[in-house]
Amino acid sequence: MKRDAETLLFLCSGNFYRSRFAEAVFNHEALRRRIPWRSESRGFSPHLATDDLSYHAQQALELRNIPLALTRRKPTRVYLADLESARHIVCVNEAEHRPALRRQFPEWEERVTYWHVHDIDVEPPGTALPTLEQNVLDLLAELEAASEPPEGPALATPCQEF
């Protein structure tokens, strides 16, 4: 990751499925669009993950030709330093993650963006992952628009005479 890039942090429960998929999609699109943002992902309870990456996330990324290298290799727990180093933070499911954030990092509860993408026990991957992908693309469009210079004539700078 480039040091001059801003960091976006995706949070979910196990850092195994949704946040990892979002991380890879975001990084792929940010590189493709050449915008100075990169994402990381973490989980509140990564010890619950049984593998390094969900089969559903892996299949969905491969279907989209997104390299698996654009997501972390192993599920990782979120720490305060992760929150502090991120410019923008997204919890992928408010009902699930707001209580975890409140419990572990109460001062951060109102400082993140909440989405509403459910885990596999509530919403099948065939609908959850496309919804998550669209949320990521919408967020990228917002970040891209915010980084564009304002429209209108460029301001002329006075020439210095030597």
HUVEN-V844259 format. One record per residue. N is the residue number from 1. BURIAL is 1 if it has 9 or more other ideal C-beta (glycine too) atoms within 8 Angstrom, else 0. Layout:
# HUVEN-V844259
N;BURIAL, N;BURIAL
This chain:
# HUVEN-V844259
1;0, 2;0, 3;0, 4;0, 5;1, 6;0, 7;1, 8;1, 9;1, 10;1, 11;1, 12;1, 13;1, 14;1, 15;1, 16;1, 17;1, 18;1, 19;1, 20;1, 21;1, 22;1, 23;1, 24;1, 25;1, 26;1, 27;1, 28;1, 29;1, 30;1, 31;0, 32;0, 33;0, 34;0, 35;1, 36;0, 37;1, 38;1, 39;1, 40;1, 41;1, 42;1, 43;1, 44;1, 45;1, 46;1, 47;0, 48;0, 49;1, 50;0, 51;0, 52;0, 53;1, 54;1, 55;0, 56;1, 57;1, 58;1, 59;0, 60;1, 61;1, 62;1, 63;0, 64;1, 65;0, 66;1, 67;0, 68;1, 69;0, 70;1, 71;1, 72;1, 73;0, 74;0, 75;1, 76;1, 77;1, 78;1, 79;0, 80;0, 81;0, 82;1, 83;1, 84;0, 85;0, 86;1, 87;0, 88;1, 89;1, 90;1, 91;1, 92;1, 93;1, 94;1, 95;0, 96;1, 97;1, 98;1, 99;0, 100;1, 101;1, 102;1, 103;0, 104;0, 105;1, 106;0, 107;0, 108;1, 109;1, 110;0, 111;0, 112;1, 113;0, 114;1, 115;1, 116;0, 117;1, 118;1, 119;1, 120;1, 121;0, 122;0, 123;1, 124;0, 125;0, 126;0, 127;0, 128;1, 129;1, 130;0, 131;1, 132;1, 133;1, 134;0, 135;1, 136;1, 137;1, 138;0, 139;1, 140;1, 141;0, 142;0, 143;1, 144;1, 145;0, 146;0, 147;0, 148;0, 149;0, 150;0, 151;0, 152;0, 153;0, 154;0, 155;0, 156;0, 157;0, 158;0, 159;0, 160;0, 161;0, 162;0
